[in-house]
Amino acid sequence: MKENGFDVADVSELNSSTNDLISTQGLMQTKAQYTTAVQVIKKRNLNEVILEVEKEAALAEDEFYYSWGQGKGYIEGLSIGGALIIARNWGNSAVNVRVEEGLDNYIFYGDFIDFQTGFNLTRPFRMAKKVLKKRDGSAIYDQERNDDIVFQIGASKCMRNVISNGVPKYLVSKGIEKAKDGVKAKLTKMGVAKATGKVIERAEKLKVPSDRIEMTYGKKEKWDIDKLVMISGALRTVEDGYGSIEDVFPLRESSKSKDVEVTTGRPEVEKAEIVEDKQPEKKTEKKSVEKKEEAVVIDWENPASVVDAVNALYNDDFSGQEIIGNITAFKKNNRGRLQQLDNQEIYDALEKVEKLALGKK
């Protein structure tokens, strides 16, 4: 039948007097795009769900989540393994991924369907068709293998995103906290010295130089258990492909940049680097024009705030080349946040500002 322009499946009321088999096994119709709430044999118990998720998260340790430091804050979220743990224990639900292929990207659509409440969520995810490269710039895999891996990464990220948005945030937070506790307990049992050696050994296997780690987390001689937990999560991020070495352990080029205040929606204030693309000074000029930039405060929990910040990158006092330089720096320094938000309005704003800059002399 049609309801508000959409095809909706008919769901019959269960009646134990007419069919004993239906009354004991439940009835569910899932042929259409949307599913209404249906009778279930065992209703969800939130306390039991939380306990089971926490139990599995503690065992999964850093396989449950991805995390890496950025400025004074950090970026973290569910891994695909953690998302599936939550979905399995949440129960009475289904997750589906559909895909549309474009010339240079895939658009994945993740569907989360809660049979018990009738809650339905669809979340898109765009994955670029890119070549996975080594640090020297050469391709890691042959073309066919590369395409397969990129497709699988996109499907996994889409599924992870729709699950983490379909279930309560407190469930995700409690799971990640217990997973971190599991990592901390294991490293504490080893002791700082042995745990540091294990972390460095793991980094070497991933071709991550220890000096790159030290740029973000400080000298290894000062790493404590809490810092080692963070580094372990960051290395897992690289292992599972949620971030590149450049994303997770960025090189610092403070001599070429200046600080602009940026917030992530958390109490702490971070420093984000914006690189200036300066034009060479002309010898005939006697006076230099001073161009002022205002501090840009971004609430990363609010996509509209990010869009406003992107629009602010276009400044009439700047040349088109300078604006392009700031756009490039913004994308580079906030790559992890942009991937995590995956908001089409932000992508559109970046594209619009870039076109305006290219059209400016």
C-alpha positions, -999 to +999 in steps of 0.1 A: +000+000+000+010+037-004+016+059+026+029+095+021+042+086-013+062+056-002+056+019-006+049+004+029+045-033+035+013-045+051+018-060+086-010-081+100-018-081+137-008-113+154-037-133+167-030-163+188-065-176+185-062-181+147-027-194+143-006-209+171+025-210+149+024-173+142+018-165+179+050-183+190+073-173+161+061-138+153+052-122+120+074-099+099+071-084+064+103-069+051+098-066+013+093-029+012+117+000+018+102+008+052+093-015+080+068-009+108+071-021+143+062-058+147+056-082+176+087-099+187+092-130+208+118-116+231+117-078+237+150-059+240+163-053+275+186-023+275+204-032+307+213-066+292+223-051+259+247-027+277+262-054+298+268-077+268+283-049+247+306-039+275+317-075+280+326-080+243+342-046+240+365-054+269+376-086+251+379-069+217+401-041+231+414-018+203+396-039+177+364-023+189+372+014+180+395+037+161+411+067+177+438+092+172+450+125+187+445+158+170+458+190+186+447+189+223+416+168+214+411+135+196+389+118+170+374+084+178+345+061+168+334+026+163+354+002+140+333-021+118+340-049+143+327-028+172+297-018+152+288-054+145+292-063+182+267-036+190+242-045+162+243-082+172+236-075+209+210-048+201+190-075+183+155-073+166+170-052+138+186-054+104+214-036+086+216-033+048+240-016+024+230-005-011+254+011-036+254+034-066+285+036-088+297+068-104+327+076-126+350+085-098+332+074-066+307+050-050+277+062-031+268+037-004+234+038+014+233+021+047+199+011+061+193+005+098+159-011+106+147-016+142+118-042+140+108-037+176+103+001+175+097+006+137+126+031+136+142+033+101+174+052+093+192+056+059+226+072+059+247+078+027+285+075+024+306+086-005+338+067-012+362+080-038+377+055-063+413+060-053+446+042-057+460+030-023+496+040-023+528+034-003+548+062+013+569+065-019+538+071-040+537+038-057+505+016-058+503-011-031+481-035-051+474-042-088+443-024-102+418-052-097+428-059-061+429-022-053+394-017-066+381-046-046+397-033-014+385+003-019+349-010-025+351-032+007+364-002+028+335+019+016+309-007+023+323-013+058+325+024+066+289+028+055+277-001+076+296+012+106+282+047+102+246+037+100+249+014+130+266+040+152+239+065+143+210+040+146+217+029+181+218+052+212+250+073+216+254+062+252+257+026+241+286+035+217+303+056+244+301+028+270+314+002+246+344+024+236+352+032+273+352-005+282+374-014+251+399+013+263+398-002+298+406-036+283+436-021+264+448-003+296+445-034+317+466-054+292+493-027+289+494-022+327+500-059+332+530-057+308+545-026+325+554+007+308+588-005+295+575-037+278+543-021+266+564+007+250+585-019+232+554-037+219+539-005+206+571+005+188+574-030+173+538-028+161+545+006+146+575-007+127+554-034+111+531-007+098+561+014+086+553+042+111+586+058+123+587+064+160+597+100+155+563+105+136+545+092+167+566+114+190+555+145+170+519+139+182+524+121+215+557+134+228+590+116+234+587+079+240+607+082+273+577+100+287+549+077+275+528+065+303+500+039+302+473+064+292+495+077+264+502+041+252+464+034+251+460+064+228+489+053+206+476+018+204+442+031+192+459+053+166+479+023+153+447+003+150+432+031+130+460+027+104+458-011+105+421-010+097+423+017+070+402+043+089+431+068+085+464+070+067+498+075+084+496+111+073+462+115+089+470+098+122+506+109+126+509+141+107+542+159+101+545+193+119+554+223+098+548+251+123+574+273+105+551+276+075+519+282+093+501+303+119+476+292+145+438+298+143+415+288+172+393+259+164+369+240+187+356+204+182+325+208+203+345+197+234+355+221+262+391+222+251+403+245+223+425+231+196+450+248+173+446+241+136+473+251+111+463+272+081+491+275+056+495+308+038+503+307+001+523+339-001+530+357-034+566+368-040+571+405-031+577+429-060+609+450-057+590+481-070+565+480-041+574+503-012+546+493+010+532+459+019+495+453+023+487+436+056+460+411+054+442+402+086+425+369+094+400+365+122+401+335+144+376+309+131+357+290+158+341+258+146+317+236+164+324+203+149+293+188+163+273+211+142+277+207+104+261+242+098+290+257+118+315+239+096+297+252+064+300+287+078+337+283+084+342+270+049+323+300+034+345+323+055+376+309+037+366+332+008+378+367+015+377+396-009+410+409+004+428+377-007+439+366-041+424+335-057+456+316-052+458+325-015+422+313-010+430+280-027+460+276-004+438+281+027+412+257+013+439+231+007+452+236+042+417+234+057+411+200+040+445+186+050+444+196+087+408+186+092+407+155+070+398+131+098+369+153+110+355+158+075+356+120+069+338+114+102+311+140+095+307+129+058+283+157+052+273+166+017+265+202+025+301+207+037+315+191+005+292+214-016+304+245+003+341+235-003+334+230-040+316+264-042+343+284-025+370+267-046+351+276-078+348+312-067+385+313-059+395+299-092+374+325-109+391+353-090+421+371-105 
